[in-house]
């Protein structure tokens, strides 16, 4: 399936190159390593 939001963001990043505007793509958290902190009670 095509990720249209990402594709549109890449298009906008290219479109706004050399302008005072910046485009930040949505971060895909599924690709980042995730750490879970477990609380330990005594």
N, C-alpha and C positions, 0 to 999 in steps of 0.2 A: 504494500500500500504506500502511496506517495504521501510524505509528510509536507502538506501544503504550507503550513506555518513556517517551517524551516526554509523551504524553497523561496517563499516570499521574502523572508528575512535576508537571505543571501542576495536576492535581487536588489533589495533596498540598500544593503551594504555597498554593493557595486554602484548603484545609482547615486548615492550620496558621497562617493569618493571625491576628494578635492573640494568639498564644501565645508562650511563651519559646523555641519551636523554630524552626529555619530549615531550608529545603529548598533545596539547590543542584541545579539541573538539570545533567545531563551535557552537557559542552561538545561541540558538533559541530565538530570540527577541519576538516571538509571545507569549512566556510563561511568559515574564517579564511584570510587570505593566508599562504602558507608561503614561507619563505626557506631556501635551501639554501646552505651554506658549502662551497665547494670548496677543498680544500687544494692549494696550488701548491708543488711542490718544484723546486728549481733544480739 
